[in-house]
Amino acid sequence: MNAYESACHYFANAASVMDLSPNMKRLLLTPEREVKVQVAMKMDNGEIATFVGYRIQHNSARGPMKGGLRFHPDVDAQEVLALASLMTWKTAVVDIPYGGAKGGISVAPKSLSDAELELMTRKFVDELQDVIGPDKDIPAPDMGTNAQVMAWIVNQYEKYHGFNPACVTGKPLELHGTDGREEATGRGVGLLTAAMLQKFNRSLDGTTIAIQGFGNVGSFAASYLHDNGAKVVAISDISGGRYDPAGIDIAAAVLHVARHRSLDGFETAQQISNEELLALDVDVLIPAALGGVLTKENAADVRAQYVVEAANGPVLPDADQILHERDIVVLPDILANAGGVTVSYFEWVQNQQYFRWDLERTRAELAKTLTVSFEKMWDIATQKHIPLRSAAYLMGIGRVGRATVLAGI
């Protein structure tokens, strides 16, 4: 089952509970616009290279579309469509005035020089500048992109449209970004993990946690959880996993990655594989890397009582069913990792108003938004006796559906 089929599966489960008509299902699933572009450029060695880029704009019923931009070899139309639809429901779940979009280029960014990466980004903007913008579709960082890439995007966009910092979020502070955006997704994962545990009369204090993926999301989630009393016993990245039942020094791990760009060489009690990390005997498992890591083949090996989806789509539908049957609680991605888009919204608001918040306000507003959404999702799940994922989709689909009907076709 590919990413889009998984997204449709979860949509269909919620739609059946809501008793949506076939026509409404088709309307809500069909993207408004799919853009595929050729990005041709001259490489440093003088050769011509051609990359394929995508931007899929799924739904604008609740506002301008919002979604990340990823540079990764596995980017294709199906993956981008799945993630664009996910953004539609995610922005609705946290009740911010956006629709959903997603984009990317099929490329391994580490294979490019800085000059080539910049040129490719600017060429991509040249192809998209007429269909994106602060009131149409606002990109943001995702896998393989960062604040520097967003800086190039805003600069290239402004060559066509004049000063317009709200055209993209996740920018450097010097170009009207916002304090707290870089940490937002990981911090949100930590906040919501704590909120979920409270429902079971537990706290972060002493809770054992394994995090697969130690990039932006995983490292900030680990830092937040560690700082609030949790015991992070395992972390991993492409170089493999690190495990210490006594707890890992997260600050040291973050410093090592900052210096060496990976966990390679970081010493802990035990070296493990990414697959072994998923089966550790811990309280909370947080997949924070790629999607599709928990499948029907390995879901039975999960020993954590709680799974928090920090990545997009890390639990495939078959695995989700197995975890549900085993009474393992899954905090779904459309809320668990919504901290990033929430603070992107705060950045967009500040850009529109030409007024900057301080870090304390950003963090306070993030906590408020995520907590309110979590409590709503929890209440729906409890009242209807359905999993948290189904409850979250009910919230998102319901809000988008009502906006669509009220506005008229």
C-alpha positions as CSV (number, residue, x, y, z in Angstrom):
1,M,0.0,0.0,0.0
2,N,1.6,3.3,-1.1
3,A,1.3,6.6,0.8
4,Y,-1.7,7.8,-1.1
5,E,-3.6,4.5,-0.7
6,S,-2.9,4.8,3.1
7,A,-4.2,8.3,3.2
8,C,-7.4,7.3,1.4
9,H,-7.8,4.3,3.7
10,Y,-7.8,6.5,6.8
11,F,-10.1,9.0,5.1
12,A,-12.5,6.2,4.2
13,N,-12.6,4.9,7.7
14,A,-13.6,8.3,9.1
15,A,-16.0,9.0,6.2
16,S,-17.9,5.8,6.9
17,V,-18.4,6.9,10.5
18,M,-19.7,10.3,9.2
19,D,-21.8,8.7,6.5
20,L,-20.5,11.0,3.8
21,S,-22.2,10.6,0.4
22,P,-20.0,9.2,-2.5
23,N,-20.1,12.6,-4.2
24,M,-18.9,14.5,-1.1
25,K,-16.1,11.9,-0.6
26,R,-15.0,12.4,-4.2
27,L,-15.1,16.2,-3.8
28,L,-13.0,16.2,-0.6
29,L,-10.4,13.7,-2.0
30,T,-9.8,15.2,-5.4
31,P,-7.0,17.8,-5.5
32,E,-7.8,21.3,-6.9
33,R,-4.6,21.5,-8.9
34,E,-1.6,19.3,-9.7
35,V,1.5,20.9,-11.1
36,K,4.5,19.0,-12.5
37,V,7.4,21.0,-13.7
38,Q,10.8,20.5,-15.4
39,V,13.7,22.1,-13.5
40,A,16.6,22.2,-16.0
41,M,19.9,23.8,-15.0
42,K,23.6,23.9,-15.7
43,M,25.6,22.0,-13.1
44,D,29.0,23.2,-11.7
45,N,30.8,21.0,-14.2
46,G,28.9,22.5,-17.2
47,E,26.6,19.5,-17.8
48,I,22.9,20.0,-18.1
49,A,20.7,18.3,-15.5
50,T,17.0,18.0,-15.4
51,F,15.0,17.4,-12.2
52,V,11.2,16.9,-11.9
53,G,9.3,19.0,-9.4
54,Y,5.8,18.9,-8.1
55,R,3.3,21.1,-6.3
56,I,-0.1,19.6,-5.5
57,Q,-2.8,22.0,-4.1
58,H,-5.4,19.8,-2.5
59,N,-8.0,22.0,-0.9
60,S,-8.6,25.7,-0.3
61,A,-12.1,25.6,1.4
62,R,-10.8,27.0,4.7
63,G,-8.1,29.4,3.4
64,P,-4.9,29.6,1.3
65,M,-3.1,26.2,1.0
66,K,-0.2,25.3,3.2
67,G,2.4,22.6,2.9
68,G,6.0,21.7,3.0
69,L,8.5,21.4,0.2
70,R,10.8,18.4,0.3
71,F,13.9,17.6,-1.7
72,H,14.4,13.8,-1.6
73,P,15.0,11.0,-4.2
74,D,11.7,9.3,-3.4
75,V,9.5,12.3,-4.2
76,D,6.9,11.4,-6.7
77,A,3.3,12.5,-7.6
78,Q,1.7,9.8,-5.4
79,E,3.7,10.7,-2.3
80,V,3.1,14.5,-2.8
81,L,-0.6,13.9,-3.3
82,A,-0.9,11.9,-0.1
83,L,1.0,14.5,1.9
84,A,-1.1,17.3,0.4
85,S,-4.3,15.7,1.5
86,L,-2.8,15.0,4.9
87,M,-2.1,18.8,5.2
88,T,-5.8,19.6,4.4
89,W,-6.9,17.5,7.4
90,K,-4.0,18.6,9.6
91,T,-4.7,22.3,9.3
92,A,-8.3,21.7,10.0
93,V,-7.6,19.6,13.1
94,V,-5.7,22.4,14.7
95,D,-8.3,24.9,13.3
96,I,-6.0,27.3,11.5
97,P,-7.3,29.1,8.4
98,Y,-5.5,27.0,5.8
99,G,-6.0,24.3,3.3
100,G,-3.6,21.7,2.2
101,A,-0.7,21.5,-0.3
102,K,2.6,19.8,-0.7
103,G,5.5,20.0,-3.1
104,G,9.0,18.6,-3.8
105,I,11.7,17.8,-6.2
106,S,13.0,14.3,-6.8
107,V,16.7,14.9,-5.9
108,A,19.3,13.9,-3.4
109,P,20.2,17.4,-2.0
110,K,23.5,16.2,-0.6
111,S,24.6,15.3,-4.1
112,L,24.5,19.0,-5.1
113,S,26.8,21.8,-4.2
114,D,25.4,24.8,-2.4
115,A,25.5,26.7,-5.6
116,E,23.6,24.0,-7.5
117,L,21.1,23.7,-4.7
118,E,20.4,27.4,-4.8
119,L,20.0,27.5,-8.6
120,M,17.7,24.5,-8.6
121,T,15.5,26.1,-5.9
122,R,15.3,29.4,-7.8
123,K,14.5,27.6,-11.1
124,F,11.7,25.8,-9.2
125,V,10.3,29.0,-8.0
126,D,10.4,30.5,-11.5
127,E,8.0,27.6,-12.6
128,L,5.7,28.0,-9.6
129,Q,5.6,31.7,-8.8
130,D,2.3,32.4,-10.4
131,V,0.4,29.7,-8.4
132,I,1.9,30.2,-5.0
133,G,1.8,33.3,-2.7
134,P,0.6,34.5,0.7
135,D,-3.0,34.3,-0.3
136,K,-2.8,31.2,-2.5
137,D,-0.3,28.6,-1.3
138,I,2.5,29.1,1.2
139,P,5.4,26.6,1.2
140,A,7.5,25.7,4.2
141,P,10.5,23.5,5.0
142,D,10.2,19.7,4.9
143,M,12.6,16.8,4.4
144,G,15.8,18.0,2.7
145,T,15.0,21.7,2.9
146,N,15.6,24.3,5.6
147,A,15.6,28.0,6.5
148,Q,18.3,28.7,3.9
149,V,16.1,27.1,1.1
150,M,13.2,29.2,2.2
151,A,15.4,32.3,2.1
152,W,16.1,31.6,-1.6
153,I,12.5,31.0,-2.3
154,V,11.3,34.3,-0.8
155,N,14.0,36.2,-2.5
156,Q,13.2,34.7,-5.9
157,Y,9.5,35.1,-5.4
158,E,9.9,38.8,-4.5
159,K,11.7,39.4,-7.8
160,Y,8.3,38.8,-9.4
161,H,5.9,40.2,-6.8
162,G,7.8,42.7,-4.7
163,F,8.3,42.6,-0.9
164,N,6.3,39.7,0.3
165,P,7.7,37.8,3.3
166,A,4.4,36.0,3.9
167,C,4.8,34.0,0.7
168,V,6.8,31.3,2.6
169,T,7.3,30.3,6.2
170,G,10.2,28.8,8.0
171,K,12.5,31.6,7.0
172,P,15.6,32.8,8.8
173,L,14.9,35.5,11.5
174,E,16.8,38.0,9.4
175,L,14.3,37.6,6.6
176,H,11.2,37.9,8.9
177,G,11.0,34.4,10.2
178,T,9.7,33.7,13.7
179,D,11.4,32.6,16.9
180,G,10.4,29.0,17.7
181,R,9.7,27.8,14.1
182,E,12.7,25.5,13.9
183,E,11.8,23.7,17.2
184,A,8.0,23.8,16.6
185,T,7.3,20.3,15.2
186,G,9.5,18.5,17.8
187,R,8.3,20.7,20.6
188,G,4.7,19.9,19.6
189,V,5.5,16.2,19.7
190,G,6.8,16.6,23.2
191,L,3.8,18.6,24.4
192,L,1.3,16.2,23.0
193,T,3.1,13.1,24.3
194,A,2.8,14.7,27.8
195,A,-0.9,15.5,27.2
196,M,-1.6,11.9,26.1
197,L,0.2,10.4,29.1
198,Q,-1.8,12.6,31.4
199,K,-5.0,10.9,30.2
200,F,-3.6,7.6,31.6
201,N,-2.6,9.2,34.9
202,R,1.1,9.2,33.9
203,S,3.7,12.0,33.6
204,L,6.9,12.3,31.5
205,D,8.9,11.9,34.7
206,G,10.8,8.6,34.3
207,T,8.9,7.5,31.2
208,T,11.2,5.6,28.8
209,I,11.2,6.8,25.2
210,A,12.7,5.6,21.9
211,I,12.9,7.9,19.0
212,Q,13.6,6.7,15.5
213,G,15.0,9.7,13.6
214,F,17.2,12.4,15.1
215,G,16.8,15.1,12.5
216,N,15.1,18.4,13.2
217,V,11.9,16.8,14.6
218,G,13.4,14.0,16.5
219,S,16.2,16.0,18.1
220,F,13.9,18.8,19.3
221,A,11.3,16.2,20.6
222,A,14.1,14.4,22.4
223,S,15.4,17.7,23.9
224,Y,11.9,18.7,25.1
225,L,11.1,15.3,26.6
226,H,14.5,14.9,28.3
227,D,14.3,18.4,29.8
228,N,10.8,17.6,31.2
229,G,11.9,14.4,33.0
230,A,11.5,11.7,30.4
231,K,14.3,9.1,30.0
232,V,15.2,8.9,26.3
233,V,16.9,5.6,26.0
234,A,17.3,5.2,22.2
235,I,17.8,7.5,19.2
236,S,18.8,6.8,15.6
237,D,19.5,8.2,12.2
238,I,20.7,6.9,8.9
239,S,23.9,5.7,10.6
240,G,22.0,3.4,12.9
241,G,20.7,3.5,16.5
242,R,22.1,4.2,19.9
243,Y,20.7,2.6,23.0
244,D,21.4,3.1,26.7
245,P,18.8,1.8,29.3
246,A,20.1,4.4,31.8
247,G,19.2,7.3,29.4
248,I,21.1,9.1,26.6
249,D,22.8,12.5,27.1
250,I,20.6,14.3,24.6
251,A,22.5,17.6,24.8
252,A,25.7,15.7,23.9
253,A,23.9,13.9,21.0
254,V,22.6,17.2,19.6
255,L,26.1,18.8,19.9
256,H,27.6,15.7,18.1
257,V,25.1,16.0,15.2
258,A,25.8,19.7,14.9
259,R,29.5,19.0,14.6
260,H,29.4,15.9,12.4
261,R,26.0,16.1,10.7
262,S,25.0,12.6,11.9
263,L,25.1,10.3,14.9
264,D,28.0,8.4,13.3
265,G,30.7,8.1,16.0
266,F,28.4,9.0,18.9
267,E,29.1,6.4,21.6
268,T,26.4,4.9,23.9
269,A,26.1,1.7,25.8
270,Q,24.9,-0.2,22.7
271,Q,24.7,0.2,19.0
272,I,21.5,-1.1,17.4
273,S,19.7,-0.9,14.1
274,N,16.8,1.3,13.2
275,E,14.6,-1.9,13.0
276,E,15.7,-3.0,16.5
277,L,14.8,0.4,17.9
278,L,11.2,-0.1,16.9
279,A,11.0,-3.3,19.0
280,L,12.6,-2.0,22.2
281,D,10.8,-2.4,25.5
282,V,9.9,1.2,26.2
283,D,6.9,3.2,27.3
284,V,6.7,5.4,24.2
285,L,7.9,4.8,20.7
286,I,8.2,7.9,18.4
287,P,8.9,7.3,14.7
288,A,10.3,10.6,13.6
289,A,11.9,9.7,10.3
290,L,10.4,8.4,7.1
291,G,6.9,7.1,6.5
292,G,5.9,3.4,6.4
293,V,8.3,2.1,9.0
294,L,5.7,0.2,11.0
295,T,4.2,-2.5,8.8
296,K,2.1,-5.7,9.2
297,E,5.4,-7.6,9.3
298,N,6.9,-5.8,12.3
299,A,3.9,-4.3,14.2
300,A,3.6,-7.4,16.3
301,D,7.2,-6.7,17.6
302,V,6.3,-3.3,19.0
303,R,6.6,-3.4,22.8
304,A,5.8,0.2,23.5
305,Q,2.4,1.0,25.0
306,Y,2.2,4.3,23.1
307,V,3.2,5.3,19.6
308,V,3.5,9.0,18.7
309,E,3.6,9.6,14.9
310,A,6.2,12.4,14.6
311,A,6.8,11.5,11.0
312,N,4.2,11.6,8.3
313,G,2.5,8.2,7.8
314,P,5.0,6.1,9.8
315,V,2.3,3.5,10.6
316,L,0.7,1.7,7.6
317,P,-3.0,0.8,7.8
318,D,-2.3,-2.9,8.4
319,A,0.1,-2.1,11.2
320,D,-2.4,0.4,12.6
321,Q,-5.0,-2.3,12.9
322,I,-2.6,-4.7,14.6
323,L,-1.6,-2.0,17.1
324,H,-5.2,-1.2,17.8
325,E,-6.0,-4.9,18.4
326,R,-3.1,-5.0,20.9
327,D,-4.5,-1.9,22.7
328,I,-1.4,0.2,21.8
329,V,-2.4,3.8,21.7
330,V,-1.4,5.7,18.5
331,L,-1.3,9.5,18.6
332,P,-1.8,10.2,14.8
333,D,0.4,12.3,12.7
334,I,-2.2,14.8,11.6
335,L,-2.1,16.2,15.2
336,A,1.2,14.8,16.6
337,N,3.4,16.7,14.2
338,A,1.1,19.7,13.6
339,G,3.3,22.0,15.7
340,G,5.3,23.0,12.6
341,V,2.3,24.2,10.5
342,T,0.8,25.9,13.6
343,V,3.9,28.0,14.1
344,S,4.2,28.6,10.4
345,Y,0.7,30.1,10.7
346,F,2.0,32.3,13.5
347,E,4.8,33.4,11.2
348,W,2.4,34.2,8.4
349,V,0.2,36.2,10.7
350,Q,3.2,38.2,11.9
351,N,4.4,38.8,8.3
352,Q,0.9,40.0,7.3
353,Q,0.8,42.4,10.2
354,Y,4.5,43.5,10.0
355,F,4.7,42.7,13.8
356,R,7.0,40.2,15.5
357,W,6.2,38.1,18.5
358,D,8.8,37.0,21.1
359,L,9.6,33.3,21.7
360,E,7.6,33.1,24.9
361,R,4.4,34.2,23.1
362,T,5.0,31.7,20.3
363,R,5.5,28.9,22.7
364,A,2.5,29.8,24.7
365,E,0.2,30.1,21.6
366,L,1.6,26.7,20.3
367,A,0.8,25.0,23.6
368,K,-2.7,26.5,23.7
369,T,-3.6,25.5,20.1
370,L,-2.3,22.0,20.4
371,T,-3.9,21.4,23.8
372,V,-7.3,22.6,22.7
373,S,-7.1,20.4,19.6
374,F,-6.0,17.4,21.6
375,E,-8.8,17.7,24.1
376,K,-11.3,17.9,21.3
377,M,-9.9,14.8,19.6
378,W,-9.8,12.9,22.9
379,D,-13.4,13.8,23.7
380,I,-14.6,12.6,20.3
381,A,-12.6,9.3,20.6
382,T,-14.0,8.7,24.1
383,Q,-17.6,9.5,23.2
384,K,-17.7,7.5,20.0
385,H,-15.4,4.7,21.2
386,I,-13.1,5.0,18.2
387,P,-9.3,5.3,17.9
388,L,-7.6,8.7,18.2
389,R,-6.8,8.6,14.5
390,S,-10.4,8.2,13.5
391,A,-11.4,11.0,15.9
392,A,-8.8,13.4,14.4
393,Y,-9.9,12.6,10.9
394,L,-13.5,13.2,11.9
395,M,-12.5,16.7,13.2
396,G,-10.6,17.6,10.1
397,I,-13.0,16.2,7.5
398,G,-15.9,17.7,9.3
399,R,-14.5,21.2,9.4
400,V,-13.4,21.0,5.7
401,G,-16.8,19.5,4.7
402,R,-18.8,22.2,6.5
403,A,-16.7,25.0,5.0
404,T,-17.2,23.6,1.6
405,V,-21.0,23.3,1.9
406,L,-21.4,26.7,3.5
407,A,-19.4,28.4,0.9
408,G,-21.3,26.7,-1.9
409,I,-20.0,25.0,-5.0
